[in-house]
């Protein structure tokens, strides 16, 4: 059950929940409010009301609005990183691996909770703690992609990292455009098109220790 689903299930006031379940419920409510209103327009009153709890209950778990936002950001940055790592490990076929990685970004952006907006479209990037988390997850995803590129092509660490940043950046920007434009192109087709574009470039680098691809 996701945090938002737990929010729906536990919204009526007066329900006593185990601490972890209550925390997840509050995170789900906060996600709904932050995604809909942005950080600056959201209020702890709104989040407490959305969760169906009193403000003192909310403050028992999160001392302030920024603490709550950072907890959500940590959760969803980790989800993105794990999705990318899972995609990279899903196959040894490099073209399929590119497709799986692209699809990981599309799936992340398409998730109905809209958590990607906290990571890629935050209105709080002037806050050092937020900026550091966003930059770190982008770097970690690129490092995961870079490690595979370096292993398969024999390119240097710097060269592999440059390509990895490009692949990750293209994936998330195109996925966000695809969603925001309400494109008639199905996700599977969109991923296929983007994979074809990326593969034409990445396939130009021969496999390490092999004459073919």
C-alpha positions in Angstrom: 0.0 0.0 0.0 1.4 3.4 -1.0 1.5 6.4 1.4 -1.3 8.0 -0.5 -3.4 4.9 -0.3 -2.8 4.7 3.5 -3.9 8.3 3.7 -7.2 7.4 2.0 -7.7 4.4 4.3 -6.9 6.3 7.5 -8.4 9.7 6.9 -11.3 9.8 9.4 -10.3 11.6 12.6 -9.8 9.7 15.8 -8.3 6.6 14.3 -5.3 5.4 16.2 -2.5 4.0 14.0 0.9 2.5 14.8 3.6 5.1 14.6 5.0 3.9 11.2 1.6 3.7 9.7 0.7 7.2 10.9 3.9 8.6 9.5 3.2 7.0 6.1 -0.3 8.4 6.2 1.0 11.9 7.0 3.6 11.6 4.2 0.8 10.6 1.8 -1.3 13.6 2.8 1.7 15.9 2.5 2.5 14.6 -1.0 -1.0 15.4 -2.2 -0.9 18.9 -0.8 2.7 19.7 -1.9 2.1 18.3 -5.4 -1.1 20.3 -5.8 0.0 23.6 -4.2 3.7 23.6 -4.2 5.8 24.1 -1.1 5.3 27.8 -0.5 1.5 27.7 -0.8 1.1 24.6 1.3 0.4 25.0 5.0 0.7 22.5 7.8 -3.0 23.2 8.5 -3.8 21.9 5.0 -1.8 18.8 5.5 -3.3 18.0 8.9 -6.8 18.5 7.5 -6.0 16.3 4.5 -4.7 13.6 6.8 -7.7 13.9 9.1 -5.5 14.6 12.2 -4.9 17.5 14.5 -1.9 19.8 14.0 -0.3 18.6 17.3 -0.3 15.0 15.9 1.4 16.2 12.7 4.0 18.1 14.7 4.7 15.0 16.8 6.1 13.3 13.6 7.5 16.3 11.8 8.8 19.4 13.6 8.1 21.7 10.6 7.0 21.9 7.0 10.6 21.7 5.7 11.2 18.5 7.7 8.1 17.0 6.1 9.1 18.0 2.6 12.6 16.6 3.0 11.3 13.3 4.3 9.1 13.1 1.2 11.9 14.1 -1.1 14.2 11.4 0.5 11.5 8.8 -0.1 10.9 9.6 -3.7 14.6 10.2 -4.6 15.3 6.7 -3.3 12.4 5.3 -5.3 13.8 6.8 -8.5 17.3 5.5 -7.9 16.0 2.0 -7.1 13.9 2.1 -10.3 16.9 3.0 -12.4 19.2 0.4 -10.8 16.5 -2.3 -11.2 16.1 -1.4 -14.9 19.9 -1.6 -15.5 20.0 -5.0 -13.8 17.0 -6.4 -15.6 18.8 -7.7 -18.7 22.3 -8.1 -20.2 21.0 -7.1 -23.6 22.2 -3.5 -24.0 19.4 -2.2 -26.2 16.8 -3.7 -23.9 18.7 -2.2 -20.9 18.5 1.2 -22.5 14.7 0.7 -23.1 14.2 -0.5 -19.5 16.1 2.5 -18.1 14.1 5.0 -20.3 10.9 3.3 -19.2 11.9 3.6 -15.5 11.9 7.4 -15.9 8.5 7.3 -17.8 7.0 5.1 -15.1 8.3 7.4 -12.4 6.8 10.5 -14.1 3.5 8.8 -14.9 2.9 7.6 -11.3 -0.5 9.1 -10.3 0.9 10.5 -7.1 2.9 13.1 -9.0 5.9 12.7 -6.8 8.2 13.5 -9.7 7.2 17.1 -9.3 8.9 17.2 -5.9 12.1 15.9 -7.5 12.2 17.5 -11.0 9.9 20.5 -10.6 10.3 21.7 -7.0 9.6 25.3 -6.2 12.1 25.0 -3.3 15.4 24.4 -5.2 16.8 27.6 -3.6 16.8 25.7 -0.3 20.3 24.0 0.0 18.9 20.8 1.6 16.5 20.4 -1.3 19.0 21.2 -4.0 21.5 18.9 -2.5 19.1 16.0 -2.6 17.9 16.6 -6.1 21.5 17.0 -7.4 22.5 13.9 -5.5 19.9 11.6 -6.9 20.6 12.8 -10.4 24.3 12.1 -9.8 23.6 8.7 -8.4 21.4 7.7 -11.3 24.0 8.9 -13.7 26.7 6.9 -11.8 24.6 3.7 -12.0 24.2 4.2 -15.8 27.9 5.2 -16.2 29.1 2.0 -14.5 27.3 -0.1 -17.1 28.5 2.0 -20.0 32.1 1.9 -18.8 32.0 -1.9 -18.3 30.5 -2.6 -21.7 32.4 -0.1 -23.8 35.8 0.4 -22.1 35.3 4.2 -22.2 37.0 6.2 -19.4 35.1 7.1 -16.3 34.7 10.7 -17.4 33.5 9.7 -20.9 31.0 7.2 -19.5 29.7 9.7 -17.0 29.2 12.3 -19.7 27.1 9.9 -21.7 25.2 8.7 -18.6 24.2 12.3 -17.6 23.0 12.8 -21.2 20.9 9.6 -21.2 19.4 10.3 -17.8 18.7 13.9 -18.6 17.0 13.2 -21.9 14.9 10.5 -20.3 13.4 12.6 -17.5 13.0 15.7 -19.7 11.2 13.8 -22.5 9.1 11.8 -20.0 7.9 15.1 -18.4 7.1 16.6 -21.7 5.2 13.5 -22.8 3.1 13.7 -19.6 2.5 17.4 -19.6 1.6 17.6 -23.3 -1.0 14.8 -22.8 0.4 13.1 -25.8 -1.7 10.7 -27.7 1.4 8.5 -28.0 1.2 5.5 -25.7 4.0 5.2 -23.1 5.3 2.0 -24.7 5.6 3.7 -28.1 7.2 6.9 -26.6 9.8 4.7 -24.8 10.4 2.8 -28.1 11.0 6.1 -30.0 13.3 7.5 -27.4 15.2 4.2 -27.1 15.7 4.2 -30.9 17.2 7.7 -30.8 19.5 6.9 -27.8 20.5 3.5 -29.2 21.6 5.0 -32.5 24.2 7.0 -30.5 25.2 4.6 -27.8 25.5 1.6 -30.2 28.2 3.5 -32.0 30.6 2.6 -29.1 31.9 -0.9 -29.6 31.5 -3.4 -26.8 34.6 -3.7 -24.7 36.7 -6.7 -25.9 34.3 -7.4 -28.8 34.1 -6.5 -32.5 30.3 -6.4 -32.5 27.4 -5.1 -30.4 
